[in-house]
Amino acid sequence: MFESTDHVLSALASVGYLTDRITATTVYLAAKLHKPLLLEGPAGGGKTELAYAVTRACHCAIESLPCFEGITAKEAIGDFDEALRKLYLESLPRTADLDPIELARALNRLEFYLPGPLLKSLLSEKPCVLLVDELDKVSRSFEAVLLEILSRWQISEPRLGLITAKSIPFAVLTSNAERPLGHAIRRRSMYLRVEYPTPQLEGEIVARRTPGASTYTHRLIAGFAKAARAYRLEKPPSISEMIDMALAIELLGLADVTDEHRDILLPLFAKTERDRKKLADLKDAFSTILYAAKLYAQDNEHRDAQDLFEQVAEEQAI
C-alpha cells in the first residue's frame, strides 16, 4: 500500500488528511506487518477519517462495520440467504433421488451466503480497508469473534468451513475509550492514541477544506476549537464541526466573529442542550472562548493565547 513513511505523509496529504510523522510511521508499519491498527481517542478527533483517507489514497475499497451494543456475529460475518436456498430447492427436479449429505453440501456453499463486512474484506481479490468503528461499544464476547480474523486473517464458519483471506485487508479499529478493550485485541494490534490536533495543524486542516475563507478565519477557528475543548463541554467540538463553522462564516460573509454571532454559531458546535445552555447562559463563557480564539488568530507567537487556553482549562477544573 505504501512504500515509506514519507509516502504515507504525501499520499494522505494529497487526499486532504494532514497528520504527523508518528501517525504516518505507524500506518506504514501496520500495513507492512499486516497488523490491525487500533486508534483510540476522543470522538471527533479524526480516527474514522484516517481509515477513509487511506482508502482514498490507495484507491481501494473499504468494508465498514459500525459497532453497536448487541451486535452479533451474523451481522459482522454474515449468514445464509434462506430465500435463495429455498429457491434452489424448488428448482430441483421433483423426481430427483437426492442424497441428504450431498444436498446439505450443495446448500452450505458460499454462493448461498450473504457475507458481512468482515467476510467481504477477506474475500476481496485486492487488498481493501477494513474499518471496525467504535469497537468499545461491543461486548467482550463479540471481541472474541474478531480475534481469529485479526491474527490469522481467516474465518471458521461451521457450515462453510475454513475461509482464508484472498488478500489481507488493512484493518483499522477505532475506540472512543468508553470502556476498556480486552488485552487480546490490543496484543494483536498496533496502538495509536489519536488526540485533537494542535491549533497549528487544525488551522491547516481547516484551510484545506475551506480555501475560500481568509487566513484569519482559519486561525480563528483553530483557536476557537482549542478554547472550546478546554471548556469541558459535554460533547467537545470535532474537527468536522470546526470545518462547518468556517464554511458558515464564509457563507454568511462575516469578516469577523463577535459576541453578537453567538446564537447563530452555537448550533454548529454545541450539540447538547447542556452545552448550549452553558455557552448561552453562563456569563462570559462564549466571550472568553472567542477572546482566546482572537488572541491566537492575531498573535504570531501565540503566547497570550496559550496562557488563556490554560486559564480556561484551570477555571473549568475548579
Beta strands, then each sheet from edge to edge (+ up, - down):
strand 1: 37-40
strand 2: 62-66
strand 3: 78-80
strand 4: 113-115
strand 5: 129-133
strand 6: 154-157
strand 7: 161-164
strand 8: 170-175
strand 9: 190-193
sheet 1: 2+ 5+ 8+ 1+ 9+
sheet 2: 3+ 4-
sheet 3: 6+ 7-
end
